[in-house]
Amino acid sequence: MFKNKIYNLYENMISLFKCSVKNNFTDSKGKICIIYTRERIMKEFGISKPTAIKMVKELKNLELIEEKRQWFGNPNLIYL
């Protein structure tokens, strides 16, 4: 079941990535990125914060995403 949620999370990220491409949402270096907060993941999947963190970590471990921290109070940028 956990693997299914990770797969669904990655599908959601791909959809967001397509929107970013369409809207030319880029970072300061011109790379396409998405913003997908842990809070949004928690709400969309009905899971706890530790589970949301674990799911994102698993996608990083699989080298499907990279994450870049921004300055305090701003969400991380995610690259597929």
DAPEJO-V745356 format. One record per pair of residues at least 12 apart in sequence whose C-alpha atoms are under 10 Angstrom apart, sorted by sequence separation. I is the first residue (numbers start at 1). J is the second residue. If there is no record, write none. Layout:
i=(I	I)
j=(J	J)
//
This chain:
i=(20	21	38	40	41	66	67	20	21	38	39	65	66	67	18	19	20	38	39	41	65	66	17	18	19	20	37	38	41	64	65	17	18	37	64	16	17	38	63	16	17	38	15	16	13	14	16	36	60	13	59	13	13	12	9	12	9	35	33	34	33	9	33	9	8	37	38	37	38	35	36	37	5	35	36	37	34	35	36	37	34	35	36	9	33	34	35	33	34	35	10	32	33	34	6	9	10	32	33	34	5	9	32	33	6	7	31	32	2	6	10	5	6	9	27	6	26	27	2	3	6	7	13	27	2	6	10	3	10	17	17	17	13	13	14	13	10)
j=(32	33	50	52	53	78	79	33	34	51	52	78	79	80	32	33	34	52	53	55	79	80	32	33	34	35	52	53	56	79	80	33	34	53	80	33	34	55	80	34	35	56	34	35	33	34	36	56	80	34	80	35	36	36	36	41	41	67	66	67	67	44	68	45	45	74	75	75	76	74	75	76	45	75	76	77	75	76	77	78	76	77	78	52	76	77	78	77	78	79	55	77	78	79	52	55	56	78	79	80	52	56	79	80	54	55	79	80	51	55	59	55	56	59	77	57	77	78	54	55	58	59	65	79	55	59	64	58	65	78	79	80	78	79	80	80	80)
//
